[in-house]
Amino acid sequence: MHQLLPARLKPGVTPEALPGPRAADAPAAQGAAGRVIRGGALIFWDPKVPGRKLDAIDTDQITPATDCVSESLETLDERWKAGSFRYLMPDFRARVHAGQTFLVAGDRFAIGSSREMSPAGLKGVAEEVGLEMVVVCGQNMGDIFRRNSFNLGLQVVQSPEAVIDAQEGDQFEFDTDSRQLTNVTQNRRYDAVPLTPKEDEIRRSGGIFAIGRREFRDSVTRQPRIEWPDAATARRLTTTEQILWAHRVDKDADVRAGATLRVYADLLPASDGTAPFSIHTFNQITGGESIWPRQIAIANDHFVFTGLEADDKQTSIGRQFAAMHGIERPYYATPGDGIFHFYFPEQGLVQPGMMIPGADSHSRAYGAYGAIGIGVGSTTLGFGWSTGHIYTTVAKPRRVVFKGALQPWVTGKDLVLELLRRWGAKQSQGMSVEFVDADQQLPIAYRNTICNMMAEAESYNGIFAPDDITYAWFAAKGMRDLPYPRIAPGADVAWEIDEALELSDVRPMIAKPFSPGNAFPAEDVARERIAFDKAMIGSCTNGGYDDLLSAALVLRAARGAGRTQAAREFVIFPGSGGVRDRIEHPDARLGGESIAEVFRSVGGQIRQSWCGPCFGQGPDALTAGQRAITSFNRNWTNRMGLGGEGFLASPSVVAASAMLGYMAPPSELGLAWEAEAFAV
């Protein structure tokens, strides 16, 4: 049975010999007090609204995927610096070097991926010429970017008023002690949105390396304790808060919104893309050879089938680290084993009640299994590999109750696209979202999609409290003796927002570029006859067996109605190697055919299990002018390939569209819905 264990010392290492803090790690040595940073404004304007700062700049735009590469630990950030705003502002580096070091943007700056390459690259661009960067933005900065910035010592300031006032040529000052921002040109001062005390401590300490070295020795000798709240305490806590309460390192810490806690982690997974910086962090804190990494898992799923030498070098960093520390399957997944949000649950490493910070924003998918899944940066992960715990700030709680009856062809993808549409520009407002399946009709595949795409909703996490559907899924895998108790949100929770989604109101959806929330009923989109170049099914949001089965059921029915060949290029990316193997086996629901046979019978091509096409890598990435309908999770500018356009839909809608040659739901094929025939 899973249990948290204390650190394991390497042979010959004693607790007394463990690395400790360095002289430079003391807060005073960092020079935080009284330091004033000066520089000019570098403003990102909205090209569509004159005079307005650009909102919702995502990390794909800050650091394009092709630049998220490290060829060695010695040259970790070279590509990150070179790629900063490569397409959004090609002269960014030159402008920073000329003294424009106060980056000014609108609301929701740096949403999206967990890629710590973004803040590290921005910081590094300024440091190349002996300058220091300050990021100034409005409301709701991307939570992972924000935490990564504290970890790295990049100064970030949220001040909507300062953003509104800023103009070209303005000179700014930032006092690192008071965190007061001054527009010197306009003689205006602004107070930044305050930090929690622990966030400010990390900032003043110069970052996560210093904090890690100060906590390392104590963490090695400490026995982790998971203690669940008593019934009276649990009544006021959400499912997420109960898991945080149980996993507290400091057992007297108050679990409330806005509090920053130290919490034990049950699993700390990385990808080949995020592992190198995590390895660097682990080495900086532990010395590299004093302990075995704690709760570690690495999956090779991002840069593995590109054929590029630089990507192979990046992947080799994690491979060599795994070999050095004896990390093997299932904790080390080789290329083709799968996307880690499918592979690790499939291997039984994700279980109800767990706390799982992952160095990928879509780690939120673990909420489908009754666990906390949150996206973190590489340095947080490396800190966790060193200490067994991480720092996290409790988010405000939000509840969404799914009630009523699912409509024909509606899946988890349609539900989450409808939620994102309704939430609009504010999205989840950074809250922890608890989902309630009131009538127990959403299978794990649907829940995985919904929780996974809480990354696009900009939430802290999304979670379904473990219920009969959850435990039946684990029982089917032979896992009945699970480590943590069955939990549910308490009766006295004070939800910040409490809402319901009436399922009878939701129809199959299609999200148009360039936002998952830009979603419309698929039947309305069908009337536009939007053609496309590729149909793609898969990714960590819709690459499971049931996802692919739902598409195959539509294809088989379409064949029976006389449509025998896909009208456009049609490719499929299973979520894991296990799924890729399973779809080759006969399925009774397909009349004895396998899912793979059905796909191939209409011209579908089955690829390896990896993330590449979802973020514009490999031979299936879109090229300029191409358009695709996909079951992926993001369709931001350049996300699926430079100059390409991505549309988002469920696997069944993508399958129907592939057969039709234009974007439309299965009903456009003339198929009549029968739950026995099409529901999963």
N, C-alpha and C positions, 0 to 999 in steps of 0.2 A: 504493500500500500504506500502511496505517496506520503512523504513526510519531509519537513524542512530539517536539515542537518546543519550543524556548525561547519565552519570552514575546515578544509583538510590541508594541513601543512605539507609541503613537499619534503621528501626525505632529507634529513640533516638540518632542517630549519626548525628553530625553537621560537616560541612567542617573543622571547627577549630580543631575538635577532631580526624581528620584523621591521621593515622600514617605517619610519615615523614622519612627522611633519618636518619640513625644511624651514630654515630661517626666513626665507622669503614668503612662507605661507601665512605668517602672522598678518592680520588685517592692516596694522600700521605700516608694515613693509610694502603693502600694495600701493600706498600713497593715495588711498581713496579720499581721506579727509582733506577738505580745503582745495582740492584740485579743480581747476576751471578749464574746460575744453572750449576752444574757439574755432569757428569756421563759417563758411558761407552756405547758403541754402542750395540744395539740389532737389528740385521739385518735380514730382511726377504729376503731370497735368492729364486730365481726362480729355482725350481727343474728341469725344462726342459732345462734351458740355464745356464750352469756353469758360475759363475762370474757376473751374472746379478741380480739386485734386482727385487723382485716380483712386477709386475704391477697389477692394478685393483683388489686390495683386497677389497671386499665388506663388508658392515656392518653385513651381515649374518655370515661372517667368523669371524669378530671381536667379535660379541655377538650372538651366536646361538639362535634361536627363543625360545627354551625351557628355556633359561636363561634370557629372557626379561620379567621377572616376579617380582612383588613386592607384598609381602603378607601383608604389612602394610606401612604407611607413615614413621614409625619409623625405618623400616628395608629396606628402599627404594632400596639401591644399593648393598645389600649383594649378591644377585644372579648375578648381573651384573659383579661384581668383580670376583666372582668365575668362571664365564663362559668366561672371556676374552680369546680369541684365543683358546678355549677349544680343537678344533680339528686341527687347523692350526699349533699351537705351544703349545703343552700340558704343557711344562715347563715354559711358559711365566711368570707366577706369581713368581716362584722361581728365575728366571733370573733377573726380575725387583728388587726383594728384595735384590739380590746380588749386585745391583748397576748399572745394565744395563738399564738406564732410558732414553736413547736417541733412540727412536724407529725409524729405518730407513727402508723405503720402496720406491718402484718405483713410476711411474706415476699413476694418477687416484686413489689415496688411499682413502678408505672409501666411495666409490660410493654406491648408492642404498638407502636403507630404511632410514626413518627419525629418526630411533631409537636413541634417545639421551642416551640410556643405554650404547652405545659404548664409546663415549668420557668420560662419567661420570665413567664408569667402569675402563677405563684406568687410569684416574686421581686418582681414589680411590685406585687402586692397589699400586701405588707408595706412596700415602699418608699413607697407612697402616703402613709403616715403616719409616715415616718422610722424604720421598724423594719426588721429583717433576719430573714429566715426561715431555719430549719435543718430539713432533712428527715431524720428518724430512722426507719430501717426495718430489717427483718431480713435474711435471706439472699437472694441472687440478685436484686438490683435490676435493672430493665430496663436493658440495656446502653446503648441509645441515649439514654435519659433521663439515665443516669449521665454519659455523655460530654458531653451537652448542658449539664448542670449545671456541670461544670468550665469549659466554654466561656463560660458566662454569669456565673460567680462566685456561683452558688447553692451554699450549703454543704449537702453530703449526707453522712450518717453511717450506715454499716451496723453495727449492734450488736444482735444478737438478744437479749442479756441486758437491755439498756436497754429494748427494746420490751416484753419480758415484765414487767419491773418497773413500768413507767409506769402511773400512775393519774391520774384526773381531779384537777385542781388542783395537780399537781406543778409546781414551778418548776425550770427547767434553765439550765445555763450551758454554753457551748461555746467552748473556747480555739482560735482559728484557727491558732495556731502549732503547738501539740502535737497538735491535733485530738482532745483529750480531752474527753469529754462528762461532765457532772456532773448528777445528779439532786439538786438542793440540798435539796429537801424530804425525801428519803430518805437524804441524805448518802452517796450511792453514786457511784463514778466508773467510767467505762467507756472502754476503748481502742477506737477505731474500726478496722474492717477497713482495713489499710494500702493506700495508693495506690502506684502505680509512681512512680519519681522524676520522670518527665516529666509524669504527671498532676498531681503535686503542684506542679511548676513552673508549669503552666498555671493551676492554682488560685491559687497565690501571686501570679501576675502579674496577677490580676484578670480573666483570661479570654482568649478567642481573638483579640479585636481587638488587644490589646497584643502577643501573640505574633506575630500576623500582621504588624503594622507593624515589628516587630524583624527578621523574616525576609524581608520583601518585596524589598528591594533586591538581596540576594544571590540570591534565587530568580529574579529577572528575568534576571540575567546568566549563570546556570548552564545548561549544556547537559544535558538529561536523558539518563541512560544506563541502559539495561536490559541487565543481564548475568545470564545464567542459570547456576545452580550446575553445577560439574563433577560427573561421575558419582559420585565418592566422597562428595561432600557431599550430593547428591540422594538417596542411599540412606537417609538418616536423616530425610528431610523428606517431609511429606505434599504432596499436590498444592497445597493452599492455601499451605503454607509455602514451596514452591518459587516460587510466583508472588510472594509477599511478598519473598523473598530477591532475586529478580530486580529488583523495583521499589524496592529500598531507595535512599533518597537518600544515606544515610551507609553506604558500602560495607563498613565495618568493623563494622557493627551486628550483634549476635548475634540470630538468629531463633530464639526459644525462647518457650515459653508464659509469659506474664506480662510480656514485654518490650514496651515502647512504642516504635514505630518511626515514622520519617518515610518515607512511601512515595509514589512517583509514581502518579498516577491516569491511566488511559487515557480515561475518560469520566466526567463529573460531571453526571448528570442531575437535574433538579428537575421538579416539577409546578407548575401555576399556584397551588396551595395553599401550597407551600413556597418558591417562588421569591422572594416579596417580602422575607423576612428574609435570604435569601442575597444578594439585591441590596444590602440595607442593609449587610451584612457586607463585601461587596466594596467598596462605597463608603467604608466606614470604614477599610479597610486600604490601598486604592490611591489614594484621593482621587476615584475615580470616572471619571477621564478620562485616566489615564496609560497604561493598557494595554488591549488587548482581553481579555475574559475567557477563561480557559484551559480547554480540554476541556469547554466548556459545552454543555448540551443542556437544553431546556425543552419539556415537553408540557402542553398545556391539556386536562386530563382529569378534574379534580375538581369544579370549581365553574362549569361552562360551560353547562349546559342547565337551570339552575334558574329563569331569568327574574327573578332578584332583582337589584336595582340595586347592592347592596353587593357581590355576587359579581362582577358585571361590572366594578366598580371595581377589585376585587382582580386579576382577570385582566388588566386594562389595565396594571397595574404591570409585569408580565413582558413584555407586548406592546411597551410603550414602550421598555423596556430592550433588547429584542431589536432593535428598529428603530435605536436609538442606536448599537448595536455591530455592526450588520450580520449578525445571526444569522438564518439562513434555513433552509428545509428542506434536509436532513432533521433538522438540529439544533434547529429550532424547529417544533413540531407545533401546528397550529391546531386549534380545537375540531372534534371528529369525526375527526381523523386517527388517534386511537387512545390507548389506555392505554399509558403509556410502557414498561411491561415487555413488551408485545407489539410496539409500534411501533418502538422502537430496535433490537431484534434483527432485525426484519423488514427494516429499512433497512440492515442490515449494519454497524451501529455497535457491536455486541457480538460479540466473537470470542474463541476459546479463548486462555487465558493472560493475559487482560486483568485489570486491577484497576479495579473500577467501584464507587465509593461513590456511592450514590444517596440523595437526600433523600426517601425513602419506604421503609418497613420491608420491603416486598415486593421491593425490589431484589435480595434473595437469589435471586430467580428466575434470575438470570444464571448461576448455578451449573449450570443445565441445559445450557449451551453451553460448559462447561469454563472459565468465568471466575470470579473472585471477585466476587460481588455482596454488598454489605453495606448495611444501612440506616444512615444518618447524619442528623444534624440539619442545619438550614438554615445555621447558622453554620459548621459544618465544611465544607459545600459552598461557601459564599462564600469561606472561607479557601482552599479548593482552587482556585476560579476565580482567586484572586489569586496564589497561589504555585506552582500545578501539583502540589502534594503535600498530603497530609493526615497527621495522626497517627492511628495505630491500635495497639491492644494485641493481641498474639498470643494466641489462645485455645488451650486444651487440645484435643488432637485426639481425635475419636471416629469410629469406622468402623461402618457398617451395610452388610452384604453381603446383597443380595437373591439368593436361590437357590431352585431348584425351578421348578415350572411355574405360570404364571398360571392362575387358575381362571376359569370362565365369568363374564363381565360385570365382572371386576375390573379397575380402572384405577389410574392414579397417585393419584387422589383417595382411593381405598379404602386403598391402601398407606400413605399419609401419615396418614389418620385412624386406622388401626390402630397406627401408630407412636406417635402422640400419646396414644392410649388406653393403650398399654403403658407409656409413660414417666411417665404420671400427673402428680402435682403438681410434681415436680422438673423435668419436661420434659428438655431437652437439657443443662441446667445451664450454659448459656452457652458450650458448646463449639463448635468448628468441626467440622461433620459431613461426612465423606467417604462418598459412596455408591458401592457397587460393584454393577454389573449383571452378575452372574457369568455369566449365559447369554445376554447381549446380546438381551434381549427387551422392553426398556422404550423406547418411542419418545420423541422429544423432547417431545411433548405431555405424556406422563406425567412425565417428568423435570422439566419446567417446574412442574407442580403440586406435586411433592414438594419441590423447592428453594424455590419460592415460599412454601410454608407452613412452612418453617423459621423464618419470622417468628413464627408461632404457637407453634413449639417453643422459642422464646426462645434460638435458637442464634446464634453469631457469623455463620455462613454455612452453606450446604449446597452441595455440589459433586459432580458426576460428572466424573472425569478424562476429558478428550477421548478418544474411542475411535472405532471405525468408524462407529457410529451418528451420532456428532457430525459427523464429517467428511463423511458422506454427506448430512446435512442442509445443510451449507454448499455442497457440490458441486451439489446440486439448485438452489441459488440462484445458481450460476455463480461461487462463491467458492472457488477452489482454492489461490490464492496467499496464504495467511494469514501474518501477520507473526511469530508466535511458534512455537517448536518444540513438538512433541508431547511431553507430559509425563504421568507417572503417579506414584502414591505410591511411595516408596522401599521396598526390601525390609526395611530395618532400622528402620522407624518404630516408636516405642514408643507405641502407642495407649493413651490414658487409659481408654477403654472400647472393646471390640471385640465386636460382636454380629452376629447373623445374623437375618434375617427369612425364614422359610420361606414361600414364596409359596403353597404348597398349603394353608396354614392360613388364608389371608385370603379373606374373602367380601365382597361388596358391603356398604358401611357407610353408616349415617346417624348424624350427630352431633346430639344434642339440645341445647337451650339449657342453660346459657349458656357452653359451652366447646367448642372443636373436639375436645378430648380426651374429651368425654362421648359417646363413639361406641359404636354397637351394630350387630350384623349386621342388615342391612336386612330379611332374612326374618323376624327376630324382631320388628322394629318393625312389619312389615306385619300381624302378628296383633293389634296394638293398634288398627288402623284409625284412625290419627291423621289427621283432616281438616285442611285448610288453606285459605287464601284465595288465595294466589298461588304459582305455580311460576316460578322465575327462573333462567335459564341465562346464564352469562357471567362477567365480572370478569377481573382479571389472572391468576387462578389456573386458569380453565377457559373462556377466551373465544377460543381458537384455532380454526382451520379443522377440525382433527381432533377437537377437543372437540365442536364443533357437529355434525360428521358422525356421531359416535358416537350423539348424541341423535336425529338424523334417521333413522338406520338403525333404531332402536327404534320410532320413530313410524311409519315406513313399514310395518314388520312388524305393528305394532298395527292399522294400517288394513286390512292383509290379513286380520287375524283378526276384523274386523268392528267395530273401535272407530274411529270416524271423527271424533270431536270431543273436544277437551280438556274435562275435567270442571270445570276451574277456570281462572281467569285465568292466561294463560301468556305470558311475555315473555322476549325474548332480547336480550342485549347483546353483540355481537361485540367481540373484543378490540382490533380496529383498524379503521380505515376500509378498509384493504386486505382484511381478512377479510370485512368487510361487502360489499365488491364481489364477492369470490370466491364467496360463498355464493349469489349470483344466477346463477352459471354452472352448466350441467348437469354432473352427476357420474355416471359410468358405474355406480358402486356403488348408485346410487339409481334405476337403470333409466332414466337420462336426465333425471330431474328434478333440479332444483337443491335444495340444502339449504333455501334460503329458501322455495321452493315447498312443500316437505314441511311446514315449520313452519306456513306460512300455511294449508295445507290442513286442518289440525286446529284452526285458530283462534289460532295463535301470532302474536304481534305483535313485529316486529323494530324495535328502538330504535337510537339513536345509540350510538357507541362511547364510553363514559365510565365513571367510577367511582361516580357518584352513588348508585344504589340500594344498593350494597354498604355504604356508610356513612351511609345514612339521609337522602340528599339527593334533591330532585327529586320529580316526581309519582308515581314508583313506590316511594317510601319507605313503609315500613309505618306504619300509624297504630295508636293504642292498641287492644289486643285482637286485632290481626291476626296471622296466622301464615303463614309462607312456608317452602317447601322450595326451597333454592337450591344452586347450585354455587359459591357465594362461599367466602371463606376464614375469616371470623370471624362468630361468632354470639353475641358478648358482649351483656350487658344494654344495651338501647337502640341497639345497633350499626346495625341496619337501619331504625331509626325509633323514636321515643320510645314505649315501651309495647308494641312489637311483639316477636314471637318468631321467631327464625330457626333453621332446621335446615339442615345441610350434607350434601351428597351429590355423587356424580359426575353429569355431564350425562345419562348413560343412566338413572340412577335417578330423576333429576328428571323426565325425559321420561316414564318409565313412570308415575310418580306423577301427573303432569299428566293422563294419560289415565284413570287409575283413580279419581282424586278422593281418594285417601288415600296415605300414604307407603309405598312398596314398591319392590322391585327389578323388573327386566323379567320375571323368571320368573313373577311374579304375573299377568302378562298371558297366560300360557300359552305364551310363546315358548321354543322350544328353542334352546340355544346352538349356534351353528355358527361357528367361527372365521372361515371364509371369508366369512361373511355379516356378522358384527358386529365383528370385531377391527379396530383401526385401526393 
